[in-house]
Amino acid sequence: MRLTALCLTTALLSAPALSPAWAQDAAPARDSTPFTLSSGTPRTPEQLALRFDKADLSFKLLPDTQSIEGVAVLDFTATAPASAVVVELDTLFAIAAVAVDGQSVTGWSNPEGRLTIPLAQPLTPGQTASVRIAYSGRPHQAQRAPWDGGFVWTTTPDGQPWIASAVQGEGCDLFWPCVDHPQGEPDRVDLHITIPSALSVPANGRFLGKTDNGDGTTTWNWTARQPDTYAISLNVGPFVEMTADYPSRFGNTVPLRFWHLASDDPAKAAALFAEFPKQLDFYEATIGPFPFGDEKMGVVETPHLGMEHQTINAYGNGYKLDGKGYDWLLQHELAHEWFGNQLTNADWDDMWLHEGFGTYMQPLYARWLNGERAMQSELQTMRLTLSNRFPMVSGKPQDAGTVYDGETGPGLDLYYKGALIAHTLRLYIGDDAFYESLRRLVYGRADPKPGNFQPRYATTPDYVAIVNEVTGRDLNWFFDAYLYQAALPDLVMTRDGERVTLEWRTGNGRPFPLPVEVEVDGRTRALTMTDGRATFTAPASAHILLDPGSRVLRRLEYLEVWKASQSAKD
């Protein structure tokens, strides 16, 4: 979610001084390496040769020292010959022991945070390896979560520990040994989280029970299937759990769970919880079945704004009302259960598939609740934000930091330009084709039902191919202009007496035959724009308005002038 949109938090969370017990492993001058603080670096040949079957993760959180003790057991199956297991783990952690299939390994190395573990015998396809890594230390602290990822260690209004992780941009290796790449998802993750017994720790997937350890701590156990790598999260606090069941239109029942601070206004918490089934109904009606209905739709209150943690979305919007009739943050993060967790981009270069479609669900939901004007209002607000400095898709592998930083990549355009492209596409190809294309993208099929789909990966070319198949047309020109060019298409009008000519101009110089409506003295007509051009006649005195319904995303001169004036003020 790295946005975030129309509401930015300004509070910086500070941490107390380091405990002497951890001074050697996490001295103040030491930080995570640039490699660790980047997510999505191309996988090594060893990583490509192994299928990640399961991660069994045990964490003990120590609020007094703001540190964790971890044991990770990682199971792999070789799909090609492999002589080592390679995972990522922050060098801030001291690694106490590494073992493979129960045998201690001493020849491992972790330069820059890429942990290489040699195997005593190379694996051949079909053979398995189980790696156990014991480690401890103070994880990287977020200074401004969720934009700057890491751990947040703070306290509730009544002084109790309140802990959260948010690592989308920096990656899972900030606190567990993982394959820090979008395609590094394990098939299953089991979590065993030990915390002070007075606190709760809601987490991903299904709850498997908890154990009182008899020493003032309790271990909570969870299991999740095919979680997005950065979607594993740790959330600790004195929470109150709210529960309900949602009867899905697809015949199954989805558990609804909300963990909020005990100090919250109960009425505000109840009002937010009442939004859960409404938003879920919209998404199921618009896209398809909630992807993790056998686990839960879960939300936990966090000291940072939010993040799409699979089945346990982070919520820190403070129950704010903004006149839209719904909580935008809750709605946005829920979108990522479809666009991000069920569908995962194969590379960070395809992140608009998460953020663009996820963001478009917000104006669509506004229309679902309150009609056309509500949707247009949200779309116009988005339109004002576009920078158009970098293409939405570069066509080459990218890391998270590059695409989310507006100085090096599309940045916020991933959200708002992506949403406006989706809107233009929907109005061009029609609702039936548009929503079928989304179902095929998200579920891999047009007829999703509970139990007949699994989480999947996709790329931008995959989606373009889906749209072409669904529509029966070659629409590559549409995506080439909107996704692979930084500048928006420009609709240029020239008048010569009663002769009016319209021409699309794009950054790639190729024909752009997107139809457009014109309004001539109050009467609207549609132009086919053959080869990106159209000519018609109108009285020389006629008032002509291009695209009166704001159906097409295009360059608007008045916005360019306005943006230039804002830059001059800065």
Helices and strands as residue ranges (DSSP letters): G 20-22, H 45-48, E 50-62, E 67-78, E 82-88, E 94-100, E 103-104, G 111-113, E 114-123, E 128-137, E 150-155, E 161-166, G 172-174, E 188-196, E 206-212, E 217-225, G 229-231, E 235-236, E 239-247, E 253-261, H 266-286, E 297-301, E 306-307, E 313-315, H 328-335, E 343-345, G 348-350, H 352-370, H 372-383, H 400-404, H 413-429, H 431-443, E 456-458, H 460-471, H 476-483, E 490-496, E 499-505, E 516-520, E 523-527, G 530-532, E 533-537, E 544-546, H 557-569
